[in-house]
């Protein structure tokens, strides 16, 4: 895991920084995308080659961070993801971490500690999630999903938008 400003242990990068042990940035494999919300957690999953992201599930927050993290890591293990990428809500105007990003970084640090304890360990990284929910809402509206039905799926679609951005920005192995 890389060090970050503020000592959170996970850096607020946009291109796959904040990587913890167990990850290999150019290696193909499934990646789990996570959109941490206050009420819901959106999950997305890449294809086995790590090229395309798609929505996976929405978890309801339990009020117990350890239980929420266990559910996220269970999804990673069940889907054979070697990496978890968590959306980081950077400031729209400055691109820097504000209070929401600092809170997310604190939670990601806890998640990364739990993920590193798995056998095999699962890597954890952060990625800029600015405007992912807006993009997800627009995609759902364009697709004809009714406004009240969007609430149930927007978090996993936002996670997929964020994960796709991360996948698109990482180096490809040419083997």
N, C-alpha and C positions, 0 to 999 in steps of 0.2 A: 504494500500500500504506500502511496506517496504521501509526503507530508504536505500540509497546507497552511495557509495563513490562518491564524487563530487556533492552531494546534488541534484541529478536529480529527486529523489523521486521514482525511479524504479531501483531495483538492477539488475545487469547484471548476474544473476544466470543461471545455466544450468538445474536445476531440478524443474522449476516452481516457482522460487523466483521472486520477483518483483510483488507480487500479490496485487491487490488493493481491497478495500472493495467490497463485493458482490460475492466473489468467495469462494467455499468450495472445497479444493483440492481433497478429496476422494469421492465427490458426483458425481454420474452419471449425464450426461447431455451433450448437444452439446457444442462444443468448436470451435471457429473460429480461424484459423491460418492465420497470415499475414506476407508476405514477402515484406517489404518496399524497393522499388527500386527507383532510381532517375527518371525514366520514367514511370515505371509500378508498380502496387501493385498486388501481387499474393494473392489470397484468397483460403483457404482450409477449409473444414468442417468435423467435426467428426460425427460419427453415434450418435443416441440418448443415447447410453450407454457410450459414451466416450471411445470407444475401438479402432475403426478404423478411419483413416483420408483419405479423398479423395479430389482431386482438385475441386474447386468450380468456380472461375472466375478470370479474370484479369481486373483490373481497370487501365485506363490511368491516369497518374498524370495530374491534372488540372493547376498546378502552384499556387493553393490556398490551403494551408494546411488545413484550416477549412472545405473546401468543400470535400477534400479527406477524412478527418476524418469522416465527416457526411456520406459519401458513405460506409466507412468501418462499422460504427456503424449501418447504415441502413441494411447492409447485416447481421450483428449479430442479430438484432431485428427480421428481416424477417425470419431468420432461427432458431429463438428461442435459440440462443447461450447465455449462461450466463457468458461466459468467452471468452476473446480474448487473444491469445498468439502471440506475435510479435517476429520474428526472430531477433537476436542480432548478428551482424557480428564481433565476437571476433577475435583477431589476431590469424592467423594460427600457428605461432611459439610459442607464449607465452600463448595463451588462455585468455589474458587480453583485456580489452577495449582499442582500439586505437581511432584515430580520427573518423573513420566511425561509430564505436560503440557509441562514445560520441554523435555524431549527431543523431543517432537513438534513444538513450536514451532521448535526449531532445525532440524529436518528440513523443516518447512514453509517456513522462510525460504530454504533451499536450493532447494526445489521452485519457490517463487515467483520466484526469480532465473532459473531455467531457463525457466519459463513466460513471463516477461516478454520473454525473448530470442526467442521464436517470432514468426513473421510470419503472421498477426496475433498479437499477444500474447494470452495466456490469463490471465484473472484468477484469483487464488487467495484464498480466505477460509477461516476456521476456524469451526467450530460445535460447541457442547457435545454430546458423545456419551455422556454419562452414561446408563447402563442400556440402551444400544442393543443390546448383545450379549445381555443378559438377555431383552429384548423379542423379539429375533430367535429365540433358543432356544425361548422359549415358543410363538411363532407356528409354528415348525417342528414342535414336539412336538404342538401342537394339530392341525396339518395331517397328522399321522400319519407324519412323517419319522422313521425309526429313528435312535437316538442316534448310532450310528457313521457314518451317512450325513450327519448334520447338520454334522459337522466340515468337510466339503468345501464347504458352502454358507453356513454361518453368517456368514462375514465379509462376503459380498456382500449378504446380507439385513440385517445390521447397518448397512452403508453405506447401504442404501435407507431404513432407519428414520431414520438421522441426516439424510440428504438431504431426506426428506419433512418433517422437523421444520424444517429450514432454509427449504424452499420455503413452508411454511405461515406462517412468521414474517416473510417479506419483504413489502414493500408491493407492491401490484398496480398496474399502469398501467391507466388507464381510457380507452382510445382507441377 
